Amino acid sequence: MKIAIIGAGSLVFARKLFTDIMSVKEFHSAEIAFTDRNNDNLQKIAGLCQRDLDFNGVSIKINATLDRREAFKDANYIINCVRIGGLEGFEKDIDIPLKYGVDQCVGDTLCTGGIMYGQRVIAAMLDFCKDIREAAAPGAILLNYSNPNAMATWACNKYGRVKTIGLCHGEIHGEEQLAEVLGIPRDQLDVTCAGINHQTWYISVKHNGVELRDKLLEGFEKHAKFSEEEKVRIDILKRFGYYSTESNGHLSEYVAWYRKRPDEIIQWINLDKWINGETGGYLRESREERNWFETEYPKILEKSPKKYDGSDRSCEHCSYIIEALETGKKYRGHFNVMNEGCITNLPYESVVEVPCYADGNGISIPKVGDLPLGCAAICSQSIWVQRLAVEAAVAGDVSLLKQAALMDPLTGAVCNPPEVWQMIDEMLAAEAEWLPQYKDGIEAAKERLTKGNLIPTNDGYRGAVRIKEKYAKEVDEEKKNRVITVK
């Protein structure tokens, strides 16, 4: 068996996934390939993981290569965790929409930033799929962690013609919250989620066969920490009757109601953590960690190697899926898959996040049936944005791309159609290096932008609640004594 990881130059995540995989003793003779565009980061992570292997007495030698096709050659599983455009592209996803009043916390799944990120990721991942079809083992499976997860997974299945499963840990973190507010150990809860990635709903929460969903609102409202950090999620729970899997910051930018008036945003978010809703929160976090290979890598080298006895294995779905498929051991998790009738009141052609089972016979997707009507309505609106964005990315169709942005709940709540058209032109021009499918459209966009008579924008706007970015030394100090400065 061969496993390839693309985007393996990640200091934390790639090593975590690799540790998970090597925690399965049956995989100690597997062939492993790491690939990335940054050779320095790639070699450092491969060296770190090789040290872990040697410490645990596993004889595998990692093949770390810049040649993607070499890494994919004869691979049975390809794990994808790339971020196309890196920090530079991410900055444009956040900062350009801000000029038009679109205030995002994360910008990697929906809203204007997520739509544009999807254009970059889909273009790259369709190239990955071509290499998988031509070089990987027959029937190879792509396990995708890259966002926007639903859009990328949709494009790879439909147009990449590679069986692709989207994976996310939002639902896992939410289960931990449910257990805490109910006062019941997590492993004693029987939880069912269904919806779309980052808009999945806990439609059933049982303990010993008793449904406890009606106890969640009171539990969250009385919880000292969650009542402050999860105001958007609690408000939606109050109005729709179901708790969302996704964080407060994420969820706030997927709907039209919480971030459209700058003076009201602070009422719905919390500044204890970036994920609770600050303007550009994940971008700030990513910028502050951009020097991790300088600051954290030496510290990691001084620490003990990872253990493969299971004690360092995480809850990420990836290794459990591969283990189930290869060994027959049963695993139940929530995966992102093509709907095809699983959720009956969402579009047949869409990507849904639902309970799945993996074992030696493959991946089984039970039929969920109808979502609660209000939850289905929220998801349906997002699905149509995703579909427009996917088709735009595949065809390089600027008209569909602008329609996707216009139909986006938050973008549409903030911008009028002429503003959306100009904003997307600006983003196409700014992100041209990552959008090969838009070559002709980008030239036309640049021409429109140079004609003048443009809609005025708030070029100096930093967002409603922007926290000042810290230098590396300040980040280290903050870890010891957290201080928040709003800029």
C-alpha positions, 0 to 999 in steps of 0.5 A: 500500500502507498500513501502520498501527502500533498502539502506535506510541508505543514509544520503541524498538520502534516505531521499530525496526519502522519502520526495518526497513520503510523499509529496503525501497526498494519501500516508499518510496511507502507510506502510513503511519499511527501510532496510540496512546492516549498522544498525547505519546509518539505525536507524539514517535515520529512526529517522530523517524521523520519526521526519519529519513524526511527524512534519507533523502530519503523523501517519506512523511509519517506520519499520527500519529492517536489515531483508530484507525479512521482509522489502519486505514482501507484498511490492508493491514497492521496491526502491533500492539505494544500493552501493555494496562494498561501498568505498572499492570496489569503490577504487579498481574499480578506482585504479587498472585500473589506473595501466594499464593506464585506467583513469576514472572520475566516473567508475560506469556505463561503462569502467572497473570500471563500468563493475566490479561494475556491477558484484557486483551489479547484484549478490546482486540484483538477491538475492533481486529479489528472495526475492521480488518474494517470499515475496513481493506482487504479481506484485511488482515493483522494482524501481532501482537507483543503477548503473550501471543502465542499467546492473542492470535493464537488469539483474533484468528484464531478470534473476530476473523475477521482473518488474524493472524500472531504474531511473536516474536524468541526463536527468533532469539536462541536461534539466536545461542546455538547458533552460539556453542556450536557454533563455527559462524557462524549463517548456516551453520546450518540450524535448524528450530524447532517448538512453541508461542510461548516453548516452541519446540524446536530439533528440528534443527540442521544444518551442511552436512547434518550433524545437530549436535543431540547436541553441544548439551548438552556445548557449553552445559555447557562454555560459561562464560557460558551455563552460568551464565545458562541453567540451566533451559534446560540442565536441560530439554535434559538431561532432554528432549533438546531446547533451548528457544528461550526465555530462562531466566527465561521458561522457568522459569515455564512449567513446574512444577519450578523456581520452586515452592520459594522457597529453591530458585529461586536455584539455577536463575537468574542475576542478571546480567540480568533475563531470567535469572530474577529475581523480577519481573525484567521488571517492574523493568526496565520500571519503571526504563525508564518515564522513558525519554521524559525520560531517553533521548529527548533523547539519541536526538535528539542521535544521527544519524538511522537509515539506510535502506540496510539497515545499521540493519535488524533481524532482526525478521520483520515487514518481511521478511514484508511485503517477501516478500508485496509483492515476491515475494522469498522469506523463511523464518522461524518464525511463530505460526499456527493449527496445523490439522495442522502439528504432528500430535501437538498439538491441531488447534485451537491456535497453534503456532510453526513454520517458514513461507515467505512470497513473492508467493503468500502464507504457506506452512506446511509440515507438521512432523509429530510433535514429540518426545513429551516436548516435545509433552507440555510444549506440550500442557499449556500449550495447554490453559491457553491454550485455557481462557484464550482462551475465558474472555476471549472469553465473560467466563467466570469459571469457565473463567478460574479453571480456566485458572489451576488447570491452569497448571503453576506456579500449580497446583504452588504453590496449592491450588484455594481459593487459586486461586479467591480469587486470581483474584477478587482479580485480577479486582477489581484489574484491572476497568478493563481487563476490560469482558467481566467486568462481572458476574463482577467484581461477584460477585468483589468481593462474595465478597472483602468477605464476609470469612473469606478465606484468609490471604495473605503480603501483604508477600512480595516474592519469592524473589529480588527486586532493588531497583528503581533510580532514573533516575540509578542506572540511568544509573550502573549502565550504566557499572558494574553493581551488583546489590542483592538486596532 
